Amino acid sequence: MNSRIMLVDDDAGVLFLHELMIQESGLADYVHAFDKAEKALQFLNNREKNGMEYLVFLDINMPGMNGWDFLDKLDDSTAGLGVTVVMVTSSVNRADREMAGLYRRVVDFIEKPITLEICKKLKENSSLSHIFMNE
């Protein structure tokens, strides 16, 4: 597989559950999990630019750098090259869903928690086929 999965959420329990669901569903064997958006952005800035695609499951409401700040930083730097984002949030605010639609790299907006069924649907999502094509 030429892609990697990242989780960005400030809740350790959510990170654990989402990582388990992603692995159980076969989306990825390994997940890069970050409890702070700043750490995830630093990771993306420091990685080798080797054509690796990253699918980031991103929470919106986090202390410090929130999900919107993270997306803005991705768009303002080379860290965003090869990065596709799925917003994963407990927010049911329609404005958040509309805001997510303004970011070109955001391909889906789902409510927590990630389930096996959600993973299956993501795997079948045509806008993510470039990430899962080499399984």
C-alpha positions, -999 to 999 in steps of 0.1 A, spaced: 0 0 0 13 35 -9 -7 53 18 -7 59 54 -35 66 79 -33 93 105 -56 100 134 -57 134 151 -79 137 182 -72 150 217 -92 122 233 -71 91 241 -101 68 243 -113 79 209 -78 75 194 -77 39 207 -112 30 195 -107 46 160 -73 29 156 -89 -4 164 -117 1 139 -93 11 112 -71 -19 118 -100 -43 121 -116 -31 89 -84 -36 69 -80 1 60 -45 0 75 -22 -23 95 -6 6 113 -20 40 122 -1 72 131 -21 86 161 -16 121 174 -33 137 204 -24 172 193 -28 187 158 6 205 163 23 171 166 6 158 134 15 189 115 52 185 126 52 149 115 39 158 81 64 187 78 93 163 87 84 133 66 102 124 34 84 136 4 84 102 -13 50 102 -30 34 87 1 -3 95 4 -18 102 38 -54 99 48 -60 120 80 -90 114 102 -92 149 118 -112 161 149 -124 197 148 -126 206 185 -92 203 201 -73 226 225 -45 247 210 -46 241 173 -81 229 163 -90 211 131 -97 242 111 -63 257 121 -46 224 111 -63 225 77 -53 261 72 -16 253 80 -17 223 56 -29 247 28 -2 272 36 28 248 35 42 218 16 31 196 46 -2 192 28 12 175 -3 -4 141 -7 -28 146 22 -65 139 21 -87 146 51 -119 131 66 -134 152 93 -144 130 123 -162 149 149 -189 149 175 -201 182 162 -236 182 147 -234 218 138 -244 224 102 -220 253 99 -191 229 106 -202 206 78 -205 235 54 -171 249 65 -155 215 59 -168 216 23 -148 247 17 -115 228 20 -105 210 -12 -87 182 7 -117 173 29 -135 144 12 -159 134 39 -174 146 72 -185 119 96 -198 118 132 -179 99 159 -173 72 164 -156 55 134 -172 21 129 -164 -9 108 -193 1 85 -179 37 81 -145 22 72 -161 0 46 -179 30 30 -147 50 30 -129 22 13 -156 23 -14 -155 61 -17 -143 70 -52 -127 101 -41 -104 80 -19 -96 54 -46 -61 69 -51 -53 60 -15 -65 24 -15 -57 14 -51 -25 -6 -43 -39 -30 -16 
